[in-house]
């Protein structure tokens, strides 16, 4: 309420330091001793963190990323900063029962009578497809962990990629000195363990439904029993960098633990635009010519199939040529490093126990 | 214009005819409509019911000069934007406005009964045992239980006055602090207040939660026949977030921009396009279009081959249309994720 309470403080139960907190903070970490407590002062057990690469490594990786994308000369990195984001890692196990309909086709043959050029009756077998259906019941077990960001309405550049490639196997006990060492902004959680569990519950259920749906043509019913364990509180580093190139500002984000660039804006110079336009036009004209060659081959029986193949290839590559052409007209490129998702959403080895049709 | 006394600092206020007003002196969010209904001056002991306690602000991290620099740096990247933009553009308006929104946090559990389409099979396929040639669906009753956690936002502005570029914009509420009028005054900002009373906002947010629960139910059933919802309201917050509304004049034309003051993101900018760029793109467009049409004509009369002529000609016309789109593009937004 107004000016009376613009600053909220809390006393650390371990070192008695007075901590200034935000009204949204539900889990607070002492900036002096690293103790982590909830708003009622109760200690949060097993607070973990992911170590980060040094700022110099991040800068080198950003430079490497830009070099790979042909932007090396004239780049000036203006700012590199880390933010330590809070996560709840929720271990879960689940059992899913599903029921649905499978679609397939069977090939059948029918006898067709027709007349040839001489007026004789010709009989031949013609293949045709018939759709067939059956029900499918199944179940599978899936266990693992859900990484739930302990913030609400959080958006950072590259955040989606960060979430999808987050790997928390290298976690180690939390040490505030390390956060300080990286000069990182430190963010407390505004989601408590119970909320994280509810969030994880919904996500596990949704993912199980998605897996079940992938196993049938039409999912009719899907029920998951989800068991959640108490989550681990983990702080994870995300780096954000800004660089200047030809007096224009661009952004890059990098994962703190691996130091790898997650996503970055790549400038399009005039020369690069022209190169893309030229390649696009060249591909368009060359493959229009290839399609013409194919078209010329189709009237001859021996080369008819080859002709159709060339026509299809020609038109497909003419369509692809527009990828190059449209790149020439973009404001800038958005590039991501290939990082193998190490916390796949799909189960590693789901147990499937079909229960018959 | 109703006259009320601020229930927190006792200042006399002439307030707009709106349900909520943020006190110009102490920053307290006052439920004006509730206050006016019972008398403009609250009796001792009644003050609390007219005050929105969970009133927050997302602090603005940029002043007007910094926002101008951000905008200039960003506009320079846009193809066709004039390179003399920094010197030639004249900013005529650069207003910091704190927009209102409500955010509600809920834990929801629902039990439901409904009707679903259940398959029944007929005409066994003789050539594939266990499979059938026909499937039809009959109505079957099903029930279930849904547990979900929600955080729902509600922009508290009249849709006609609300910038349309904000409709799909995710306001980052990270870093919110209790509302501080001094922060607004220091940056020369102004405050807009909610068009909804707190009860209306709560009803709207609750309905959003019920709709989300319904969507979850509809994943399993096609029709809900009975439901019991337990929607636990964990908190409803009234939040002001900072936006810079900028107008600038470039070569006699007025353009506008909207910048998020909390993170410097360019939500929208109407971009001036240089005459030189327009001339170049129109020339290129004409060249590609003409060659394209020529190739189509030559293809049609089989001088250069039908497929080559028509295929390449259509391709060049597509390139010409891309140039036209680039020429006509006037609005750009910064990606949020």
Interface residues (C-beta under 8 A of the other chain):
Chain A: X1 X2 X3 X5 X6 X8 X22 X23 X24 X101 X104 X106 X108 X130 X131 X132 X133 X134 X135 X151 X152 X153 X154 X155 X157 X158 X159 X160 X187 X190 X195 X198 X199 X201 X202 X209 X218 X220 X221 X222 X223 X247 X248 X249 X250 X267 X280 X281 X284 X285 X288 X289 X291 X292 X294 X295 X296 X311 X314 X315 X318 X321 X322 X325 X326 X329 X330 X331 X332 X334 X357
Chain B: X8 X9 X23 X26 X27 X28 X51 X53 X55 X56 X73 X74 X76 X77 X78 X79 X103 X105 X107 X116 X117 X118 X119 X121 X125 X127 X128 X130 X131 X132 X133 X134 X135 X142 X144 X147 X148 X149 X151 X153 X170 X171 X172 X173 X174 X175 X176 X177 X178 X179 X180 X181 X182 X219 X220 X305 X306 X307 X308 X311 X312 X315 X316 X318 X319 X322 X323 X325 X326 X332 X335 X336 X337
